[in-house]
């Protein structure tokens, strides 16, 4: 013990200091720092960011309403196909207009797809969907309707859980989210009377779960103020559509939006002071590429 007091301990391993390798003195905790990389959130910024979630929920509800309308023979598949194509054309034009406001360098400009390439892709996906629609319409004939609805619910919840909301996380998987939504649309399409109904359902799902989120993300990155208006308009249209189906889902939709948009951000802000991250010499070294 006397040797320990006479010789000042140093945090090195290449010299023997007559102490165990895991020994530390009182100076070890002097380098500890708390909440070093904490990001302080503001309430209204979190409220605006929550629009990414409510937009995806609204899109999912519109898809479900379209299925209910066709199942009740209130919406013809021809009408849904025409609406899908018309909205796709308008969305494509909006996407090209947004691209003009986005600053890109010459190397990125060379990688931009042409209108002809996009048209070929659209025709290819539409053709495959049409050719496979007879198979999709009879794919789950041996499965009960309750099981189909349960599988659809699970897949749509998976779409919401794994969707890319603009946050880098291990849970995010755009491919899995899209595949889950397409699988849900195939399940619902198999419960419609004809293959044309199945084609309309799958085509609409490709638009609302595949193309629409990309356009929303592009609009948000280029015009953040427009994204707020888009959230309100999309939520209002979905609410009106749900009211035409039943009062119960419309009320649940309103309560869910209020909870996600206003209550969850307030909850996050209230929990923020309780965050306590510690950093010190025990942290692993991180190599940063400048």
C-alpha positions as a Markdown table, in Angstrom:
| # | Residue | x | y | z |
|---|---|---|---|---|
| 1 | Unk | 0.0 | 0.0 | 0.0 |
| 2 | Unk | 2.9 | 2.3 | 0.8 |
| 3 | Unk | 4.3 | 1.8 | -2.7 |
| 4 | Unk | 0.9 | 2.7 | -4.2 |
| 5 | Unk | 0.9 | 6.0 | -2.3 |
| 6 | Unk | 4.5 | 7.0 | -3.2 |
| 7 | Unk | 4.3 | 6.1 | -6.9 |
| 8 | Unk | 1.5 | 7.9 | -8.8 |
| 9 | Unk | -0.6 | 5.5 | -10.8 |
| 10 | Unk | -0.7 | 6.1 | -14.6 |
| 11 | Unk | -3.2 | 4.7 | -17.1 |
| 12 | Unk | -0.7 | 2.6 | -19.0 |
| 13 | Unk | -0.1 | -1.1 | -19.5 |
| 14 | Unk | 3.5 | -1.2 | -20.7 |
| 15 | Unk | 4.9 | -0.7 | -17.2 |
| 16 | Unk | 4.4 | -2.8 | -14.1 |
| 17 | Unk | 3.0 | -0.6 | -11.3 |
| 18 | Unk | 2.4 | -3.3 | -8.6 |
| 19 | Unk | -1.4 | -3.1 | -9.1 |
| 20 | Unk | -3.9 | -5.4 | -10.9 |
| 21 | Unk | -4.5 | -4.7 | -14.5 |
| 22 | Unk | -8.1 | -3.6 | -13.8 |
| 23 | Unk | -7.1 | -1.1 | -11.1 |
| 24 | Unk | -8.2 | 2.5 | -11.4 |
| 25 | Unk | -7.8 | 5.4 | -9.0 |
| 26 | Unk | -10.1 | 8.3 | -8.2 |
| 27 | Unk | -8.9 | 10.2 | -11.3 |
| 28 | Unk | -10.6 | 7.7 | -13.6 |
| 29 | Unk | -14.0 | 9.3 | -13.3 |
| 30 | Unk | -12.7 | 12.8 | -13.8 |
| 31 | Unk | -12.8 | 12.3 | -17.6 |
| 32 | Unk | -16.5 | 11.2 | -17.5 |
| 33 | Unk | -18.9 | 13.4 | -19.5 |
| 34 | Unk | -22.6 | 13.2 | -19.5 |
| 35 | Unk | -25.0 | 13.8 | -22.4 |
| 36 | Unk | -22.2 | 14.7 | -24.8 |
| 37 | Unk | -24.1 | 14.2 | -28.1 |
| 38 | Unk | -27.7 | 14.9 | -26.9 |
| 39 | Unk | -30.0 | 16.5 | -29.5 |
| 40 | Unk | -32.5 | 18.8 | -27.9 |
| 41 | Unk | -35.9 | 18.6 | -29.7 |
| 42 | Unk | -38.4 | 21.4 | -30.0 |
| 43 | Unk | -42.1 | 20.6 | -29.7 |
| 44 | Unk | -43.3 | 22.0 | -33.0 |
| 45 | Unk | -40.4 | 20.6 | -35.0 |
| 46 | Unk | -41.3 | 17.1 | -33.7 |
| 47 | Unk | -45.0 | 17.8 | -34.5 |
| 48 | Unk | -44.0 | 18.6 | -38.1 |
| 49 | Unk | -41.8 | 15.5 | -38.3 |
| 50 | Unk | -44.6 | 13.3 | -37.2 |
| 51 | Unk | -46.3 | 14.1 | -40.5 |
| 52 | Unk | -44.2 | 11.4 | -42.1 |
| 53 | Unk | -46.0 | 8.8 | -40.0 |
| 54 | Unk | -49.5 | 10.2 | -40.4 |
| 55 | Unk | -49.0 | 10.5 | -44.1 |
| 56 | Unk | -48.1 | 6.8 | -44.4 |
| 57 | Unk | -51.1 | 5.8 | -42.2 |
| 58 | Unk | -53.4 | 8.0 | -44.4 |
| 59 | Unk | -52.1 | 6.3 | -47.5 |
| 60 | Unk | -52.7 | 2.9 | -46.0 |
| 61 | Unk | -56.3 | 3.8 | -45.0 |
| 62 | Unk | -57.0 | 5.1 | -48.5 |
| 63 | Unk | -55.9 | 1.7 | -49.9 |
| 64 | Unk | -58.1 | -0.1 | -47.5 |
| 65 | Unk | -61.1 | 2.1 | -48.4 |
| 66 | Unk | -60.5 | 1.4 | -52.1 |
| 67 | Unk | -60.7 | -2.3 | -51.4 |
| 68 | Unk | -63.9 | -1.9 | -49.4 |
| 69 | Unk | -65.5 | 0.2 | -52.2 |
| 70 | Unk | -64.7 | -2.4 | -54.8 |
| 71 | Unk | -65.8 | -5.3 | -52.5 |
| 72 | Unk | -69.2 | -3.5 | -52.0 |
| 73 | Unk | -69.4 | -2.7 | -55.8 |
| 74 | Unk | -69.3 | 1.0 | -55.1 |
| 75 | Unk | -66.1 | 1.4 | -57.1 |
| 76 | Unk | -65.5 | -0.2 | -60.5 |
| 77 | Unk | -62.0 | -1.5 | -61.2 |
| 78 | Unk | -62.0 | 0.4 | -64.5 |
| 79 | Unk | -62.4 | 3.7 | -62.5 |
| 80 | Unk | -59.7 | 2.8 | -60.0 |
| 81 | Unk | -57.3 | 1.9 | -62.9 |
| 82 | Unk | -58.0 | 5.3 | -64.6 |
| 83 | Unk | -57.6 | 7.2 | -61.3 |
| 84 | Unk | -54.3 | 5.3 | -60.7 |
| 85 | Unk | -52.9 | 6.1 | -64.1 |
| 86 | Unk | -54.1 | 9.8 | -64.0 |
| 87 | Unk | -52.6 | 10.3 | -60.5 |
| 88 | Unk | -49.4 | 8.6 | -61.6 |
| 89 | Unk | -49.0 | 11.0 | -64.6 |
| 90 | Unk | -49.7 | 14.0 | -62.4 |
| 91 | Unk | -47.2 | 12.7 | -59.7 |
| 92 | Unk | -44.6 | 12.1 | -62.4 |
| 93 | Unk | -44.9 | 15.7 | -63.7 |
| 94 | Unk | -44.7 | 17.1 | -60.1 |
| 95 | Unk | -41.6 | 14.9 | -59.5 |
| 96 | Unk | -39.9 | 16.3 | -62.6 |
| 97 | Unk | -40.8 | 19.9 | -61.6 |
| 98 | Unk | -39.4 | 19.3 | -58.1 |
| 99 | Unk | -36.2 | 18.0 | -59.7 |
| 100 | Unk | -35.7 | 21.3 | -61.4 |
| 101 | Unk | -35.5 | 23.0 | -58.0 |
| 102 | Unk | -33.0 | 20.5 | -56.7 |
| 103 | Unk | -29.3 | 21.4 | -57.1 |
| 104 | Unk | -27.4 | 18.5 | -58.6 |
| 105 | Unk | -23.9 | 18.4 | -60.0 |
| 106 | Unk | -23.0 | 17.3 | -63.5 |
| 107 | Unk | -22.2 | 13.7 | -62.4 |
| 108 | Unk | -25.6 | 13.3 | -60.9 |
| 109 | Unk | -27.2 | 14.9 | -63.9 |
| 110 | Unk | -25.8 | 12.1 | -66.1 |
| 111 | Unk | -27.4 | 9.5 | -64.0 |
| 112 | Unk | -30.9 | 11.0 | -64.3 |
| 113 | Unk | -33.4 | 8.7 | -65.9 |
| 114 | Unk | -35.1 | 9.8 | -69.1 |
| 115 | Unk | -38.9 | 9.9 | -69.7 |
| 116 | Unk | -38.6 | 7.0 | -72.1 |
| 117 | Unk | -36.8 | 4.9 | -69.5 |
| 118 | Unk | -39.5 | 5.7 | -66.9 |
| 119 | Unk | -42.2 | 4.9 | -69.4 |
| 120 | Unk | -40.7 | 1.5 | -70.2 |
| 121 | Unk | -40.5 | 0.7 | -66.5 |
| 122 | Unk | -44.1 | 1.7 | -66.0 |
| 123 | Unk | -45.3 | -0.4 | -68.9 |
| 124 | Unk | -43.2 | -3.4 | -67.7 |
| 125 | Unk | -44.7 | -3.3 | -64.2 |
| 126 | Unk | -48.2 | -2.8 | -65.5 |
| 127 | Unk | -47.8 | -5.6 | -68.0 |
| 128 | Unk | -46.5 | -8.0 | -65.4 |
| 129 | Unk | -49.3 | -7.1 | -63.0 |
| 130 | Unk | -51.9 | -7.6 | -65.7 |
| 131 | Unk | -50.5 | -11.0 | -66.8 |
| 132 | Unk | -50.3 | -12.2 | -63.3 |
| 133 | Unk | -53.7 | -10.9 | -62.1 |
| 134 | Unk | -55.6 | -14.2 | -63.0 |
| 135 | Unk | -53.1 | -16.1 | -60.8 |
| 136 | Unk | -53.4 | -13.5 | -58.0 |
| 137 | Unk | -57.1 | -13.7 | -58.1 |
| 138 | Unk | -57.2 | -17.4 | -57.4 |
| 139 | Unk | -53.9 | -17.7 | -55.4 |
| 140 | Unk | -55.5 | -18.0 | -51.9 |
| 141 | Unk | -58.8 | -19.7 | -52.7 |
| 142 | Unk | -58.1 | -22.5 | -50.2 |
| 143 | Unk | -57.4 | -20.0 | -47.4 |
| 144 | Unk | -60.3 | -18.7 | -45.3 |
| 145 | Unk | -61.3 | -15.1 | -45.5 |
| 146 | Unk | -60.6 | -14.5 | -41.7 |
| 147 | Unk | -57.1 | -15.8 | -42.2 |
| 148 | Unk | -56.6 | -13.5 | -45.2 |
| 149 | Unk | -57.7 | -10.5 | -43.3 |
| 150 | Unk | -55.5 | -11.4 | -40.4 |
| 151 | Unk | -52.5 | -11.8 | -42.7 |
| 152 | Unk | -53.3 | -8.5 | -44.4 |
| 153 | Unk | -53.4 | -6.7 | -41.0 |
| 154 | Unk | -50.1 | -8.1 | -40.0 |
| 155 | Unk | -48.5 | -7.1 | -43.3 |
| 156 | Unk | -49.8 | -3.6 | -43.3 |
| 157 | Unk | -48.6 | -3.2 | -39.7 |
| 158 | Unk | -45.2 | -4.5 | -40.9 |
| 159 | Unk | -45.3 | -1.9 | -43.6 |
| 160 | Unk | -45.8 | 0.9 | -41.1 |
| 161 | Unk | -43.1 | -0.5 | -38.7 |
| 162 | Unk | -40.3 | -0.9 | -41.3 |
| 163 | Unk | -41.2 | 2.1 | -43.5 |
| 164 | Unk | -38.4 | 4.7 | -44.0 |
| 165 | Unk | -39.6 | 7.8 | -42.2 |
| 166 | Unk | -36.3 | 9.7 | -42.8 |
| 167 | Unk | -34.5 | 8.3 | -39.7 |
| 168 | Unk | -31.5 | 5.9 | -39.9 |
| 169 | Unk | -32.3 | 2.9 | -37.8 |
| 170 | Unk | -31.7 | -0.8 | -37.8 |
| 171 | Unk | -35.5 | -1.4 | -38.1 |
| 172 | Unk | -35.8 | 0.5 | -41.3 |
| 173 | Unk | -36.1 | -1.6 | -44.4 |
| 174 | Unk | -37.7 | -0.1 | -47.5 |
| 175 | Unk | -37.6 | -3.3 | -49.4 |
| 176 | Unk | -39.3 | -5.3 | -46.6 |
| 177 | Unk | -41.9 | -2.6 | -46.1 |
| 178 | Unk | -42.8 | -2.5 | -49.7 |
| 179 | Unk | -42.9 | -6.3 | -50.0 |
| 180 | Unk | -45.2 | -6.5 | -47.0 |
| 181 | Unk | -47.6 | -3.9 | -48.5 |
| 182 | Unk | -47.6 | -5.7 | -51.9 |
| 183 | Unk | -48.3 | -9.0 | -50.1 |
| 184 | Unk | -51.2 | -7.4 | -48.3 |
| 185 | Unk | -52.6 | -6.1 | -51.6 |
| 186 | Unk | -52.3 | -9.6 | -53.1 |
| 187 | Unk | -54.2 | -11.1 | -50.1 |
| 188 | Unk | -57.0 | -8.6 | -50.5 |
| 189 | Unk | -57.1 | -8.9 | -54.3 |
| 190 | Unk | -57.7 | -12.6 | -54.0 |
| 191 | Unk | -61.0 | -11.8 | -52.3 |
| 192 | Unk | -62.4 | -9.7 | -55.1 |
| 193 | Unk | -64.6 | -11.3 | -57.8 |
| 194 | Unk | -62.5 | -11.0 | -61.0 |
| 195 | Unk | -58.9 | -10.8 | -62.2 |
| 196 | Unk | -59.5 | -7.3 | -63.4 |
| 197 | Unk | -60.3 | -6.3 | -59.8 |
| 198 | Unk | -57.1 | -8.0 | -58.7 |
| 199 | Unk | -55.1 | -6.1 | -61.3 |
| 200 | Unk | -56.6 | -2.7 | -60.2 |
| 201 | Unk | -55.8 | -3.5 | -56.6 |
| 202 | Unk | -52.2 | -4.5 | -57.2 |
| 203 | Unk | -51.6 | -1.5 | -59.5 |
| 204 | Unk | -53.0 | 0.9 | -57.0 |
| 205 | Unk | -50.9 | -0.6 | -54.2 |
| 206 | Unk | -47.7 | -0.2 | -56.3 |
| 207 | Unk | -48.5 | 3.4 | -56.7 |
| 208 | Unk | -49.5 | 4.3 | -53.2 |
| 209 | Unk | -46.9 | 2.2 | -51.4 |
| 210 | Unk | -44.1 | 2.3 | -54.0 |
| 211 | Unk | -44.2 | 5.6 | -55.9 |
| 212 | Unk | -46.1 | 7.9 | -53.5 |
| 213 | Unk | -43.7 | 7.7 | -50.5 |
| 214 | Unk | -40.8 | 8.6 | -52.8 |
| 215 | Unk | -42.6 | 11.7 | -54.1 |
| 216 | Unk | -43.5 | 12.7 | -50.6 |
| 217 | Unk | -39.9 | 12.4 | -49.4 |
| 218 | Unk | -38.7 | 14.4 | -52.4 |
| 219 | Unk | -41.3 | 17.2 | -51.7 |
| 220 | Unk | -40.3 | 17.2 | -48.0 |
| 221 | Unk | -36.6 | 17.6 | -48.8 |
| 222 | Unk | -37.2 | 20.4 | -51.3 |
| 223 | Unk | -40.2 | 22.2 | -49.9 |
| 224 | Unk | -40.5 | 21.5 | -46.1 |
| 225 | Unk | -43.4 | 24.0 | -45.7 |
| 226 | Unk | -45.4 | 22.3 | -48.4 |
| 227 | Unk | -45.0 | 19.0 | -46.5 |
| 228 | Unk | -47.2 | 20.3 | -43.7 |
| 229 | Unk | -50.0 | 21.3 | -46.1 |
| 230 | Unk | -49.7 | 17.9 | -47.7 |
| 231 | Unk | -50.1 | 16.2 | -44.4 |
| 232 | Unk | -53.3 | 18.2 | -43.7 |
| 233 | Unk | -54.8 | 17.6 | -47.1 |
| 234 | Unk | -54.0 | 13.9 | -47.2 |
| 235 | Unk | -55.4 | 13.4 | -43.7 |
| 236 | Unk | -58.6 | 15.3 | -44.5 |
| 237 | Unk | -59.2 | 13.3 | -47.7 |
| 238 | Unk | -58.6 | 10.1 | -45.8 |
| 239 | Unk | -61.0 | 11.2 | -43.0 |
| 240 | Unk | -63.8 | 12.0 | -45.5 |
| 241 | Unk | -63.2 | 8.6 | -47.2 |
| 242 | Unk | -63.4 | 6.8 | -43.9 |
| 243 | Unk | -66.6 | 8.6 | -42.9 |
| 244 | Unk | -68.3 | 7.2 | -46.1 |
| 245 | Unk | -67.4 | 3.7 | -44.9 |
| 246 | Unk | -68.2 | 3.9 | -41.1 |
| 247 | Unk | -68.1 | 6.4 | -38.3 |
| 248 | Unk | -66.0 | 4.1 | -36.0 |
| 249 | Unk | -62.8 | 4.0 | -38.2 |
| 250 | Unk | -63.1 | 7.7 | -38.8 |
| 251 | Unk | -63.2 | 8.4 | -35.1 |
| 252 | Unk | -60.3 | 6.0 | -34.5 |
| 253 | Unk | -58.4 | 7.8 | -37.3 |
| 254 | Unk | -58.9 | 11.2 | -35.7 |
| 255 | Unk | -57.8 | 10.0 | -32.3 |
| 256 | Unk | -54.8 | 8.2 | -33.7 |
| 257 | Unk | -53.7 | 11.4 | -35.6 |
| 258 | Unk | -54.1 | 13.5 | -32.5 |
| 259 | Unk | -52.1 | 11.1 | -30.4 |
| 260 | Unk | -49.3 | 10.8 | -32.9 |
| 261 | Unk | -49.1 | 14.4 | -33.9 |
| 262 | Unk | -49.6 | 16.2 | -30.6 |
| 263 | Unk | -49.4 | 13.8 | -27.6 |
| 264 | Unk | -46.4 | 11.7 | -28.6 |
| 265 | Unk | -44.1 | 14.8 | -29.3 |
| 266 | Unk | -45.1 | 16.3 | -25.9 |
| 267 | Unk | -44.3 | 12.9 | -24.3 |
| 268 | Unk | -40.9 | 12.9 | -26.0 |
| 269 | Unk | -40.1 | 16.4 | -24.8 |
| 270 | Unk | -41.2 | 15.6 | -21.2 |
| 271 | Unk | -38.9 | 12.5 | -21.2 |
| 272 | Unk | -35.9 | 14.4 | -22.7 |
| 273 | Unk | -34.5 | 15.7 | -19.3 |
| 274 | Unk | -34.4 | 12.1 | -18.0 |
| 275 | Unk | -31.9 | 11.1 | -20.7 |
| 276 | Unk | -28.5 | 10.3 | -19.1 |
| 277 | Unk | -25.7 | 9.1 | -21.4 |
| 278 | Unk | -22.2 | 8.9 | -20.0 |
| 279 | Unk | -19.0 | 9.0 | -22.0 |
| 280 | Unk | -15.4 | 8.4 | -20.8 |
| 281 | Unk | -12.2 | 6.6 | -21.3 |
| 282 | Unk | -14.0 | 3.2 | -21.3 |
| 283 | Unk | -15.7 | 4.0 | -24.6 |
| 284 | Unk | -14.5 | 2.2 | -27.7 |
| 285 | Unk | -12.4 | 4.1 | -30.1 |
| 286 | Unk | -14.4 | 5.3 | -33.2 |
| 287 | Unk | -12.6 | 5.9 | -36.5 |
| 288 | Unk | -14.1 | 8.8 | -38.4 |
| 289 | Unk | -13.5 | 9.3 | -42.1 |
| 290 | Unk | -13.1 | 13.0 | -42.8 |
